[in-house]
């Protein structure tokens, strides 16, 4: 059975903003973010990333953003990047140009390979691989920068960081300082203005 036609990037983005607004945008009492900051609104991206249509649109839009980057791997810090990297890998295979996924552990296990990077085949390394780091929600960029550091330490070339949603609270400047191009599928204004 052939796949239905893919939506245009603008159609996909508009639909994804609606899904994020509906499933992942939480307002109310003060909440603590991963960055340590507090906020009266929060983006719990997991319902969107684990929704079949949400995952598909995220994968499609990230692939569109990566189009000219010649990337061989996508991944990022556990837990947020895992469903995103999986979506990108699955959609890339459906489009006939597969890109493999990996993830970076927050800390190495004390058994098995004891590696910070998971998902590479047994003889595969990061050496000279062109990598895009993925993130669900970016505030200051600290979590994604941890993944950037691990990939670089293993010999990978980080060509960009792509987040589903940029909270617009300093990440762009942090990535610029680290020498990594930063892209977002949407910003907090896209959702807060729509919600």
Z-matrix of the N, CA and C atoms (Angstrom, degrees):
N
C 1 1.453
C 2 1.528 1 108.61
N 3 1.325 2 117.77 1 123.68
C 4 1.472 3 120.19 2 -179.12
C 5 1.526 4 110.98 3 -70.00
N 6 1.331 5 114.55 4 152.94
C 7 1.460 6 120.25 5 177.29
C 8 1.525 7 109.92 6 -71.93
N 9 1.345 8 117.29 7 146.33
C 10 1.466 9 118.78 8 174.10
C 11 1.522 10 109.12 9 -67.30
N 12 1.322 11 118.03 10 161.90
C 13 1.468 12 119.21 11 179.96
C 14 1.530 13 110.83 12 -62.81
N 15 1.325 14 115.10 13 143.39
C 16 1.458 15 120.33 14 177.76
C 17 1.527 16 109.34 15 -76.93
N 18 1.340 17 117.95 16 145.04
C 19 1.467 18 119.65 17 175.87
C 20 1.526 19 110.06 18 -68.51
N 21 1.326 20 116.31 19 158.88
C 22 1.463 21 119.78 20 173.61
C 23 1.529 22 107.93 21 -66.53
N 24 1.342 23 117.69 22 160.76
C 25 1.469 24 118.64 23 177.12
C 26 1.530 25 113.12 24 -55.67
N 27 1.326 26 118.47 25 -40.30
C 28 1.470 27 120.08 26 -179.97
C 29 1.523 28 111.09 27 -66.69
N 30 1.337 29 117.17 28 -42.16
C 31 1.464 30 119.99 29 177.07
C 32 1.528 31 110.70 30 -61.92
N 33 1.337 32 116.12 31 -43.44
C 34 1.467 33 121.03 32 -179.66
C 35 1.523 34 110.53 33 -63.20
N 36 1.330 35 117.17 34 -43.64
C 37 1.465 36 121.16 35 -179.14
C 38 1.524 37 110.87 36 -64.91
N 39 1.330 38 116.94 37 -45.56
C 40 1.467 39 120.31 38 179.61
C 41 1.528 40 110.78 39 -60.08
N 42 1.326 41 116.19 40 -43.40
C 43 1.464 42 120.13 41 179.45
C 44 1.527 43 110.84 42 -65.91
N 45 1.328 44 116.88 43 -40.66
C 46 1.461 45 120.24 44 -179.73
C 47 1.531 46 111.35 45 -65.66
N 48 1.320 47 118.15 46 -40.14
C 49 1.470 48 120.48 47 176.31
C 50 1.530 49 109.55 48 -57.96
N 51 1.321 50 116.89 49 -41.70
C 52 1.465 51 120.65 50 177.66
C 53 1.519 52 112.69 51 -63.21
N 54 1.328 53 116.70 52 -41.26
C 55 1.469 54 120.67 53 179.06
C 56 1.524 55 110.38 54 -66.24
N 57 1.330 56 117.15 55 -45.03
C 58 1.469 57 120.53 56 178.75
C 59 1.528 58 110.02 57 -61.05
N 60 1.322 59 117.47 58 -44.62
C 61 1.462 60 121.47 59 179.53
C 62 1.530 61 110.69 60 -59.98
N 63 1.319 62 116.30 61 -42.01
C 64 1.457 63 121.69 62 -177.58
C 65 1.530 64 113.71 63 -75.38
N 66 1.334 65 117.34 64 -42.81
C 67 1.466 66 121.05 65 -171.48
C 68 1.522 67 115.36 66 -100.78
N 69 1.327 68 118.32 67 -25.73
C 70 1.468 69 119.75 68 -165.84
C 71 1.522 70 116.08 69 -124.49
N 72 1.306 71 118.51 70 -4.99
C 73 1.468 72 121.64 71 -177.77
C 74 1.522 73 109.19 72 -95.94
N 75 1.333 74 116.26 73 117.21
C 76 1.461 75 122.83 74 -175.97
C 77 1.528 76 108.45 75 -119.59
N 78 1.333 77 116.78 76 130.14
C 79 1.465 78 120.59 77 176.13
C 80 1.517 79 109.00 78 -123.98
N 81 1.321 80 115.14 79 162.70
C 82 1.456 81 118.82 80 177.70
C 83 1.502 82 111.77 81 140.02
N 84 1.320 83 115.82 82 -129.44
C 85 1.460 84 120.86 83 -175.80
C 86 1.522 85 111.45 84 -66.46
N 87 1.319 86 114.90 85 165.49
C 88 1.460 87 120.55 86 -178.87
C 89 1.525 88 110.84 87 -66.95
N 90 1.320 89 115.10 88 131.78
C 91 1.462 90 121.88 89 -178.42
C 92 1.518 91 109.41 90 -123.26
N 93 1.325 92 116.79 91 147.00
C 94 1.465 93 121.54 92 177.01
C 95 1.527 94 108.73 93 -91.46
N 96 1.338 95 116.13 94 131.16
C 97 1.460 96 123.13 95 179.31
C 98 1.524 97 110.13 96 -92.60
N 99 1.339 98 116.74 97 165.85
C 100 1.468 99 121.47 98 178.10
C 101 1.526 100 111.39 99 -58.53
N 102 1.328 101 117.08 100 -29.41
C 103 1.468 102 121.57 101 179.97
C 104 1.525 103 112.25 102 -71.86
N 105 1.344 104 116.66 103 -11.87
C 106 1.457 105 120.84 104 -175.86
C 107 1.520 106 112.39 105 97.15
N 108 1.318 107 117.33 106 -15.60
C 109 1.463 108 121.54 107 178.05
C 110 1.530 109 109.66 108 -72.59
N 111 1.334 110 116.11 109 162.68
C 112 1.461 111 120.50 110 173.44
C 113 1.524 112 108.75 111 -112.70
N 114 1.332 113 115.65 112 154.91
C 115 1.454 114 120.98 113 -177.28
C 116 1.523 115 108.99 114 -153.06
N 117 1.329 116 116.24 115 154.79
C 118 1.466 117 120.38 116 175.17
C 119 1.527 118 111.42 117 -92.23
N 120 1.315 119 116.78 118 0.58
C 121 1.463 120 120.21 119 172.55
C 122 1.523 121 108.46 120 -135.64
N 123 1.305 122 114.81 121 154.80
C 124 1.460 123 121.29 122 -172.16
C 125 1.519 124 108.37 123 -146.68
N 126 1.313 125 115.78 124 146.42
C 127 1.458 126 120.94 125 174.70
C 128 1.521 127 108.19 126 -113.66
N 129 1.325 128 116.46 127 103.93
C 130 1.457 129 122.01 128 174.27
C 131 1.525 130 106.07 129 -91.19
N 132 1.329 131 116.47 130 90.51
C 133 1.458 132 121.08 131 -170.54
C 134 1.528 133 113.47 132 -73.99
N 135 1.334 134 117.94 133 -12.00
C 136 1.467 135 119.78 134 -176.36
C 137 1.531 136 113.40 135 -57.46
N 138 1.344 137 120.37 136 -45.13
C 139 1.463 138 118.22 137 177.86
C 140 1.536 139 113.42 138 -59.10
N 141 1.318 140 117.44 139 -35.56
C 142 1.469 141 120.33 140 177.36
C 143 1.519 142 111.18 141 -71.59
N 144 1.347 143 116.87 142 -45.13
C 145 1.468 144 120.87 143 -177.70
C 146 1.524 145 112.11 144 -66.14
N 147 1.334 146 116.94 145 -27.85
C 148 1.460 147 121.02 146 -177.30
C 149 1.525 148 112.56 147 -99.10
N 150 1.309 149 117.29 148 -2.72
C 151 1.458 150 123.17 149 172.22
C 152 1.525 151 107.67 150 -77.63
N 153 1.314 152 118.32 151 134.63
C 154 1.469 153 120.95 152 -175.42
C 155 1.528 154 111.91 153 -55.35
N 156 1.309 155 117.61 154 -49.78
C 157 1.465 156 120.36 155 -178.43
C 158 1.525 157 110.80 156 -70.38
N 159 1.328 158 117.37 157 -40.13
C 160 1.459 159 120.63 158 177.87
C 161 1.516 160 111.74 159 -59.61
N 162 1.337 161 116.68 160 -46.31
C 163 1.467 162 120.82 161 179.34
C 164 1.524 163 110.87 162 -61.72
N 165 1.327 164 116.26 163 -43.81
C 166 1.465 165 120.43 164 179.29
C 167 1.530 166 111.18 165 -59.75
N 168 1.322 167 117.07 166 -46.88
C 169 1.468 168 120.68 167 -178.41
C 170 1.523 169 111.61 168 -65.95
N 171 1.333 170 116.97 169 -40.13
C 172 1.466 171 120.22 170 176.39
C 173 1.522 172 109.91 171 -59.92
N 174 1.330 173 116.73 172 -48.76
C 175 1.464 174 120.30 173 179.14
C 176 1.517 175 112.04 174 -58.91
N 177 1.324 176 116.28 175 -44.59
C 178 1.464 177 121.72 176 -179.00
C 179 1.530 178 111.49 177 -63.19
N 180 1.324 179 117.51 178 -45.75
C 181 1.465 180 121.15 179 -177.69
C 182 1.525 181 112.41 180 -69.56
N 183 1.327 182 117.14 181 -37.09
C 184 1.464 183 118.96 182 177.30
C 185 1.518 184 110.14 183 -67.30
N 186 1.321 185 117.57 184 -41.65
C 187 1.472 186 119.74 185 176.45
C 188 1.524 187 110.99 186 -60.44
N 189 1.320 188 116.90 187 -40.31
C 190 1.463 189 120.13 188 177.91
C 191 1.528 190 110.44 189 -61.77
N 192 1.327 191 117.15 190 -42.58
C 193 1.469 192 121.63 191 -179.98
C 194 1.527 193 110.79 192 -65.84
N 195 1.336 194 117.16 193 -33.46
C 196 1.473 195 122.08 194 -177.44
C 197 1.526 196 112.68 195 -84.67
N 198 1.307 197 118.05 196 0.32
C 199 1.464 198 122.74 197 -168.01
C 200 1.520 199 115.33 198 -45.16
N 201 1.302 200 119.73 199 -44.58
C 202 1.469 201 120.91 200 -175.99
C 203 1.527 202 113.01 201 -104.38
N 204 1.327 203 117.79 202 12.64
C 205 1.468 204 120.57 203 -174.37
C 206 1.529 205 114.67 204 -87.59
N 207 1.326 206 118.35 205 -12.60
C 208 1.472 207 122.29 206 -179.15
C 209 1.532 208 111.24 207 53.17
N 210 1.318 209 115.29 208 58.02
C 211 1.461 210 123.29 209 -176.03
C 212 1.522 211 110.30 210 -91.53
N 213 1.339 212 116.49 211 140.74
C 214 1.462 213 119.56 212 175.71
C 215 1.524 214 112.80 213 -107.95
N 216 1.338 215 118.28 214 -17.37
C 217 1.464 216 121.74 215 179.97
C 218 1.526 217 110.67 216 -145.10
N 219 1.338 218 115.37 217 145.41
C 220 1.460 219 121.49 218 172.25
C 221 1.517 220 108.42 219 -128.27
N 222 1.325 221 115.81 220 143.68
C 223 1.459 222 119.19 221 177.85
C 224 1.502 223 110.28 222 177.51
N 225 1.313 224 114.98 223 -172.44
C 226 1.450 225 120.00 224 179.65
C 227 1.504 226 110.35 225 179.46
N 228 1.317 227 114.76 226 -165.59
C 229 1.455 228 121.50 227 -174.89
C 230 1.528 229 110.44 228 -73.30
N 231 1.370 230 115.18 229 136.34
C 232 1.463 231 118.18 230 173.83
C 233 1.522 232 108.29 231 -61.38
N 234 1.156 233 123.12 232 147.66
C 235 1.436 234 138.28 233 3.54
C 236 1.525 235 110.33 234 -99.21
N 237 1.312 236 116.08 235 -31.07
C 238 1.460 237 120.22 236 -172.30
C 239 1.509 238 115.47 237 -57.65
N 240 1.325 239 117.86 238 -36.11
C 241 1.462 240 120.25 239 -175.72
C 242 1.524 241 113.44 240 -80.75
N 243 1.324 242 118.35 241 -17.57
C 244 1.470 243 120.37 242 -173.54
C 245 1.529 244 112.33 243 -62.24
N 246 1.347 245 120.19 244 -53.22
C 247 1.462 246 117.64 245 179.34
C 248 1.529 247 113.02 246 -66.66
N 249 1.322 248 117.58 247 -29.30
C 250 1.467 249 120.05 248 178.56
C 251 1.523 250 110.04 249 -68.15
N 252 1.325 251 116.90 250 -48.33
C 253 1.467 252 120.90 251 179.77
C 254 1.521 253 110.62 252 -61.12
N 255 1.329 254 117.01 253 -39.01
C 256 1.462 255 121.23 254 178.06
C 257 1.525 256 110.55 255 -64.41
N 258 1.329 257 117.22 256 -42.59
C 259 1.466 258 121.00 257 178.40
C 260 1.524 259 110.99 258 -62.40
N 261 1.328 260 116.99 259 -43.88
C 262 1.469 261 120.58 260 179.24
C 263 1.524 262 110.03 261 -62.21
N 264 1.331 263 117.06 262 -45.26
C 265 1.468 264 120.42 263 -179.94
C 266 1.527 265 110.85 264 -61.42
N 267 1.333 266 117.57 265 -45.12
C 268 1.464 267 120.97 266 -178.39
C 269 1.529 268 111.78 267 -65.24
N 270 1.326 269 117.31 268 -45.84
C 271 1.468 270 120.14 269 -179.74
C 272 1.529 271 110.20 270 -67.06
N 273 1.337 272 117.54 271 -37.25
C 274 1.471 273 119.65 272 178.50
C 275 1.525 274 110.74 273 -62.63
N 276 1.325 275 117.63 274 -38.09
C 277 1.468 276 120.75 275 177.47
C 278 1.524 277 110.37 276 -66.70
N 279 1.334 278 117.06 277 -41.74
C 280 1.467 279 120.81 278 178.63
C 281 1.523 280 111.58 279 -62.65
N 282 1.331 281 116.47 280 -31.18
C 283 1.466 282 120.91 281 179.16
C 284 1.526 283 112.18 282 -84.95
N 285 1.342 284 117.57 283 -4.71
C 286 1.459 285 120.97 284 176.00
C 287 1.514 286 115.55 285 87.01
N 288 1.320 287 118.28 286 11.75
C 289 1.465 288 122.04 287 179.17
C 290 1.530 289 108.57 288 -136.32
N 291 1.348 290 116.81 289 72.74
C 292 1.462 291 120.26 290 -170.22
C 293 1.527 292 115.14 291 -64.86
N 294 1.327 293 114.39 292 138.26
C 295 1.460 294 124.26 293 173.92
C 296 1.528 295 105.74 294 -122.73
N 297 1.314 296 117.38 295 127.25
C 298 1.464 297 121.09 296 -178.32
C 299 1.526 298 111.49 297 -81.27
N 300 1.338 299 114.68 298 160.29
C 301 1.459 300 121.73 299 -177.45
C 302 1.525 301 110.94 300 -117.68
N 303 1.327 302 115.09 301 160.13
C 304 1.462 303 123.20 302 175.09
C 305 1.520 304 107.12 303 -151.63
N 306 1.329 305 116.94 304 172.32
C 307 1.457 306 119.38 305 168.97
C 308 1.514 307 110.03 306 -142.87
N 309 1.327 308 114.23 307 158.62
C 310 1.458 309 122.36 308 -179.74
C 311 1.523 310 107.82 309 -106.87
N 312 1.321 311 115.57 310 125.20
C 313 1.465 312 120.30 311 176.30
C 314 1.526 313 109.94 312 -72.59
N 315 1.312 314 116.07 313 149.41
C 316 1.465 315 120.03 314 175.44
C 317 1.518 316 110.36 315 -69.08
N 318 1.329 317 115.90 316 -30.87
C 319 1.463 318 120.62 317 171.07
C 320 1.521 319 108.11 318 -153.01
N 321 1.319 320 115.94 319 147.24
C 322 1.465 321 121.21 320 -177.87
C 323 1.522 322 109.97 321 -66.95
N 324 1.330 323 116.07 322 145.12
C 325 1.460 324 120.31 323 173.89
C 326 1.520 325 108.73 324 -73.30
N 327 1.315 326 116.07 325 158.34
C 328 1.464 327 119.16 326 -179.78
C 329 1.525 328 112.02 327 -92.18
N 330 1.329 329 117.17 328 13.39
C 331 1.463 330 121.32 329 177.28
C 332 1.530 331 108.73 330 -141.32
N 333 1.322 332 117.06 331 177.42
C 334 1.464 333 121.07 332 -178.77
C 335 1.518 334 110.77 333 65.80
N 336 1.326 335 116.41 334 -137.96
C 337 1.473 336 120.32 335 -177.61
C 338 1.522 337 112.44 336 -76.65
N 339 1.319 338 117.35 337 -17.05
C 340 1.470 339 123.57 338 -178.49
C 341 1.532 340 111.88 339 57.73
N 342 1.310 341 116.14 340 28.01
C 343 1.460 342 121.88 341 -177.43
C 344 1.525 343 111.00 342 -90.25
N 345 1.320 344 115.83 343 147.93
C 346 1.462 345 120.53 344 172.08
C 347 1.525 346 111.14 345 -79.77
N 348 1.330 347 117.24 346 -25.11
C 349 1.462 348 121.72 347 -178.28
C 350 1.524 349 109.13 348 -103.31
N 351 1.328 350 116.00 349 126.37
C 352 1.465 351 122.21 350 179.63
C 353 1.523 352 109.86 351 -119.87
N 354 1.320 353 115.42 352 147.84
C 355 1.454 354 120.96 353 175.98
C 356 1.512 355 114.09 354 112.76
N 357 1.328 356 117.34 355 -13.25
C 358 1.461 357 120.15 356 178.18
C 359 1.524 358 109.22 357 -79.16
N 360 1.324 359 116.89 358 145.96
C 361 1.466 360 121.29 359 176.92
C 362 1.524 361 109.26 360 -63.84
N 363 1.325 362 117.09 361 163.55
C 364 1.470 363 120.73 362 -171.04
C 365 1.517 364 114.57 363 -57.11
N 366 1.315 365 119.94 364 -31.62
C 367 1.466 366 121.23 365 179.81
C 368 1.528 367 112.94 366 -105.92
N 369 1.310 368 116.76 367 10.06
C 370 1.463 369 122.16 368 -175.38
C 371 1.533 370 110.34 369 -93.75
N 372 1.340 371 116.32 370 145.95
C 373 1.465 372 121.38 371 176.12
C 374 1.529 373 109.25 372 -132.24
N 375 1.303 374 115.99 373 175.05
C 376 1.464 375 122.56 374 175.35
C 377 1.523 376 111.81 375 -82.92
N 378 1.314 377 117.49 376 -12.91
C 379 1.468 378 121.90 377 -175.12
C 380 1.525 379 111.98 378 -46.55
N 381 1.308 380 115.60 379 121.11
C 382 1.465 381 124.56 380 174.25
C 383 1.526 382 113.52 381 57.98
N 384 1.328 383 117.86 382 25.14
C 385 1.461 384 121.74 383 176.61
C 386 1.524 385 108.71 384 -91.58
N 387 1.326 386 116.34 385 139.46
C 388 1.465 387 121.90 386 175.47
C 389 1.531 388 107.61 387 -88.13
N 390 1.327 389 115.02 388 119.88
C 391 1.462 390 121.45 389 -168.39
C 392 1.526 391 110.63 390 -124.87
N 393 1.330 392 115.54 391 140.55
C 394 1.463 393 121.65 392 168.40
C 395 1.522 394 107.25 393 -111.11
N 396 1.331 395 115.60 394 128.35
C 397 1.458 396 122.24 395 176.22
C 398 1.527 397 107.92 396 -89.38
N 399 1.327 398 115.91 397 133.69
C 400 1.459 399 122.45 398 -177.01
C 401 1.525 400 110.45 399 -113.64
N 402 1.326 401 115.03 400 150.60
C 403 1.464 402 120.06 401 177.86
C 404 1.526 403 108.75 402 -149.58
N 405 1.331 404 115.94 403 151.45
C 406 1.460 405 119.00 404 -179.77
C 407 1.528 406 111.89 405 -80.90
N 408 1.327 407 116.76 406 -55.93
C 409 1.465 408 122.10 407 178.75
C 410 1.519 409 107.61 408 -131.21
N 411 1.322 410 116.56 409 130.88
C 412 1.459 411 120.94 410 -178.47
C 413 1.522 412 109.38 411 -115.91
N 414 1.335 413 115.12 412 126.82
C 415 1.467 414 121.04 413 177.19
C 416 1.524 415 108.63 414 -107.65
N 417 1.323 416 116.79 415 -73.62
C 418 1.471 417 120.94 416 179.51
C 419 1.523 418 112.28 417 -101.37
N 420 1.330 419 117.26 418 -14.66
C 421 1.461 420 121.47 419 -178.38
C 422 1.514 421 114.13 420 94.03
N 423 1.324 422 117.66 421 -3.35
C 424 1.459 423 121.25 422 -174.97
C 425 1.514 424 114.69 423 -57.63
N 426 1.324 425 118.12 424 -43.73
C 427 1.468 426 120.77 425 -178.54
C 428 1.524 427 111.47 426 -65.81
N 429 1.321 428 116.71 427 -47.06
C 430 1.467 429 119.49 428 -179.93
C 431 1.522 430 111.16 429 -65.13
N 432 1.331 431 117.24 430 -35.33
C 433 1.469 432 119.80 431 178.85
C 434 1.524 433 111.96 432 -64.95
N 435 1.341 434 117.77 433 -30.46
C 436 1.469 435 120.20 434 173.81
C 437 1.524 436 109.77 435 -61.38
N 438 1.329 437 116.88 436 -44.86
C 439 1.464 438 120.94 437 178.53
C 440 1.528 439 110.67 438 -64.94
N 441 1.326 440 117.48 439 -40.69
C 442 1.472 441 121.60 440 176.82
C 443 1.522 442 109.81 441 -56.69
N 444 1.329 443 116.79 442 -46.98
C 445 1.470 444 121.19 443 -178.60
C 446 1.525 445 111.90 444 -62.08
N 447 1.332 446 117.41 445 -42.38
C 448 1.472 447 120.91 446 -179.73
C 449 1.523 448 110.47 447 -65.24
N 450 1.331 449 117.31 448 -45.52
C 451 1.471 450 120.80 449 -179.75
C 452 1.523 451 110.46 450 -62.96
N 453 1.311 452 117.18 451 -44.48
C 454 1.470 453 120.27 452 178.43
C 455 1.528 454 111.19 453 -62.67
N 456 1.325 455 117.45 454 -40.52
C 457 1.469 456 121.06 455 179.67
C 458 1.526 457 111.52 456 -63.39
N 459 1.339 458 116.46 457 -26.21
C 460 1.465 459 121.35 458 179.21
C 461 1.528 460 112.22 459 -92.98
N 462 1.330 461 117.52 460 7.46
C 463 1.458 462 121.25 461 175.28
C 464 1.510 463 116.10 462 92.75
N 465 1.336 464 117.80 463 6.56
C 466 1.454 465 120.81 464 178.66
C 467 1.518 466 111.73 465 -83.48
N 468 1.320 467 115.59 466 154.97
C 469 1.468 468 121.93 467 176.64
C 470 1.527 469 108.26 468 -104.79
N 471 1.313 470 116.98 469 111.79
C 472 1.464 471 121.12 470 179.19
C 473 1.526 472 107.72 471 -83.30
N 474 1.334 473 115.90 472 112.37
C 475 1.463 474 120.16 473 -176.36
C 476 1.529 475 112.73 474 -92.47
N 477 1.343 476 117.40 475 -16.57
C 478 1.464 477 120.64 476 178.10
C 479 1.520 478 109.75 477 -173.16
N 480 1.326 479 114.33 478 160.77
C 481 1.461 480 122.67 479 166.02
C 482 1.522 481 105.77 480 -115.96
N 483 1.333 482 115.91 481 131.09
C 484 1.461 483 120.83 482 177.13
C 485 1.525 484 107.62 483 -124.16
N 486 1.321 485 116.12 484 127.26
C 487 1.458 486 121.60 485 177.70
C 488 1.520 487 109.56 486 -115.00
N 489 1.312 488 115.70 487 152.06
C 490 1.457 489 118.89 488 174.42
C 491 1.524 490 108.77 489 -67.90
N 492 1.353 491 117.05 490 -47.06
C 493 1.456 492 120.23 491 -176.82
C 494 1.524 493 110.91 492 -136.99
N 495 1.311 494 115.75 493 127.90
C 496 1.467 495 122.72 494 175.69
C 497 1.525 496 108.33 495 -99.14
N 498 1.335 497 116.35 496 119.40
C 499 1.470 498 120.94 497 177.39
C 500 1.528 499 111.81 498 -73.82
N 501 1.330 500 117.58 499 -6.88
C 502 1.470 501 123.10 500 177.05
C 503 1.529 502 111.69 501 61.05
N 504 1.341 503 115.24 502 48.71
C 505 1.459 504 120.17 503 -179.22
C 506 1.526 505 111.74 504 -126.34
N 507 1.335 506 117.01 505 36.07
C 508 1.457 507 120.09 506 172.59
C 509 1.511 508 116.80 507 114.65
N 510 1.308 509 118.50 508 -7.09
C 511 1.467 510 120.41 509 -176.54
C 512 1.524 511 112.33 510 -63.16
N 513 1.310 512 116.97 511 -41.85
C 514 1.469 513 119.76 512 -176.94
C 515 1.522 514 111.32 513 -57.07
N 516 1.321 515 117.46 514 -43.74
C 517 1.470 516 121.30 515 178.64
C 518 1.524 517 111.18 516 -66.46
N 519 1.329 518 117.20 517 -38.20
C 520 1.470 519 120.78 518 179.45
C 521 1.524 520 111.06 519 -64.44
N 522 1.318 521 117.31 520 -41.60
C 523 1.465 522 120.09 521 179.10
C 524 1.527 523 111.33 522 -70.66
N 525 1.327 524 116.66 523 -36.97
C 526 1.462 525 119.98 524 176.89
C 527 1.527 526 109.53 525 -60.10
N 528 1.333 527 116.36 526 -44.56
C 529 1.464 528 121.51 527 178.76
C 530 1.534 529 111.09 528 -61.67
N 531 1.333 530 117.10 529 -34.75
C 532 1.467 531 121.92 530 179.56
C 533 1.531 532 112.32 531 -82.49
N 534 1.340 533 116.81 532 -4.11
C 535 1.461 534 120.47 533 179.15
C 536 1.517 535 114.22 534 74.66
N 537 1.340 536 116.53 535 31.59
C 538 1.467 537 120.98 536 -178.35
C 539 1.526 538 109.31 537 -122.53
N 540 1.333 539 118.67 538 122.98
C 541 1.462 540 120.20 539 174.54
C 542 1.533 541 110.34 540 -60.93
N 543 1.329 542 116.13 541 142.05
C 544 1.464 543 121.95 542 -175.83
C 545 1.519 544 109.37 543 -126.02
N 546 1.330 545 115.62 544 131.51
C 547 1.461 546 121.94 545 179.62
C 548 1.523 547 109.12 546 -133.37
N 549 1.321 548 116.59 547 148.23
C 550 1.467 549 120.57 548 174.53
C 551 1.520 550 109.06 549 -128.64
N 552 1.331 551 115.62 550 149.13
C 553 1.457 552 120.13 551 175.53
C 554 1.519 553 110.28 552 -76.34
N 555 1.348 554 115.77 553 -28.69
C 556 1.461 555 121.44 554 177.76
C 557 1.523 556 108.33 555 -159.04
N 558 1.326 557 115.48 556 167.37
C 559 1.466 558 121.02 557 176.61
C 560 1.528 559 109.04 558 -116.69
N 561 1.318 560 115.09 559 169.14
C 562 1.474 561 119.00 560 177.95
C 563 1.524 562 110.47 561 -58.26
N 564 1.347 563 117.15 562 -34.91
C 565 1.465 564 120.42 563 -178.96
C 566 1.524 565 111.92 564 -62.51
N 567 1.341 566 116.84 565 -33.81
C 568 1.463 567 120.20 566 178.50
C 569 1.523 568 111.09 567 -61.22
N 570 1.332 569 116.21 568 -36.89
C 571 1.463 570 120.95 569 -176.50
C 572 1.520 571 111.80 570 -91.05
N 573 1.331 572 117.51 571 -47.13
C 574 1.459 573 120.85 572 -178.21
C 575 1.524 574 109.52 573 -61.19
N 576 1.327 575 116.50 574 -38.63
C 577 1.458 576 120.87 575 177.01
C 578 1.518 577 112.68 576 -68.47
N 579 1.355 578 116.50 577 -29.66
C 580 1.463 579 120.99 578 -179.20
C 581 1.524 580 112.10 579 -85.48
N 582 1.356 581 116.14 580 -24.34
C 583 1.474 582 120.40 581 -174.30
C 584 1.436 583 111.07 582 -87.37
